[in-house]
Amino acid sequence: MTDGPTSAGPTSAGPVPDGPTAGPVRTCIGCRRRDEVARLLRVVADGTTLRVDPRRRAPGRGAYVHPDVACVALAVKKRAFGRTLRAPVEAAAAGAALAAHLDGPVADPR
């Protein structure tokens, strides 16, 4: 028997949102904050372009990003879409596809 603390609870890469969660938690690839899946936008690679998956049912590897122009711009700047989806995704095209979905321009990362 040991008198010290035991490893109880999950190990995580970051803080979990405050309060009870309604479902699974994922990390935004732009700001790297963890949030509930219901608050994030899922995108999947469709060849070399991105496709928004609002129902979260499309096959393949998905990436999650907050539906916010700032988070999308950060993800484009970091080239996080291609790395997360493990697919050759054009960063500028990814930003344009998500900007069309969000109805707002994404800043040029240069």
N, C-alpha and C positions, 0 to 999 in steps of 0.2 A: 504494500500500500504506500501511496505517496501522499504527502500532506500539501503539496503545491497544487496550483491550479491546473486543470486539464484543458485540453484543446476542445473547447465547446464553441460551436458556431462556425459559419462558413468563412473562408478567407476570401477577401475581395480585393480588387485593384483600386477601389475608390469608395467614397461614401455612398451609401444607399439613400435614396430619397427619404425625407422625413415622413413619419407616419406609416400607416399600413399601406401596402401596395396592393393594387387590384389585380396584378398579374406579373408576368415576367419582366425583368429589368434588363435593358441593353445599354450599350455605351454609344453616344453620339460620336461619329468619326470626325466631326468638326471641332467641337469644344472639349471632347473627351469626358463630358459629364455623364453620369449614369442617370437614367430616367426610365419610367414605365414605357413599355412597348406602345401603349395606346397614345402616348404623347410624341412619339417619334415617327418619322416618315421612312418607309422601307424602300430601297431601290435595289434593282438587280441588273446585272450585265446582260445585254442583248447584243451579242457580237462585240463591237467596239463602242457601242452607245449604251446609255443608261435608260432604264425604263422604271418609272415610278410604279410601285406595287401597293396601292391604297388598301387592298383587301388582305395583304400580307400572305398570299397563297401561291404566288408564282414559284415555279421550281427553280432551284439553283441557289447559290450563295447570295445572301442578302447583306446589305449594309444599312445602318440606321443613322439618320441625321435629323436634328430638330427642324421643323418646318419654319425656319427662320433664315433670312437672307445672310445674316452674319455667320451663322454656323456653316451654311453651304459655301460661303466665300472662304472660310477657313479651311474646309475640306478640300476645296479646289486648290488653294494655295499650297497645302501640304501634300497634294497629289494622293490623298487618302483613298479615293474611290478605286483606283487601279490596284493599289496595295491590298486593300481590304477584300475586294471582290476577286482578287487573284486573276485578273483579266486585263488585257491591254486596252484600257479606257482612256480616251482623250480628255484631259482635264478641262479644257475650255468647253468642249462639247457637253461634258457632264454638267458644268455650271449653267450652260444655256438651257439644257433640258430641264433642270430643276427650277431655273428662273421662270421658265414658261409655266411650270406647274404652280409655282408660288406667286405668279403675277407680279414679279418684281425683278429688276436687274441685279445681277451678281457682279460685284466689282472685279475688274481685271486684276489677277494676282501679280502682275509684273510691277 
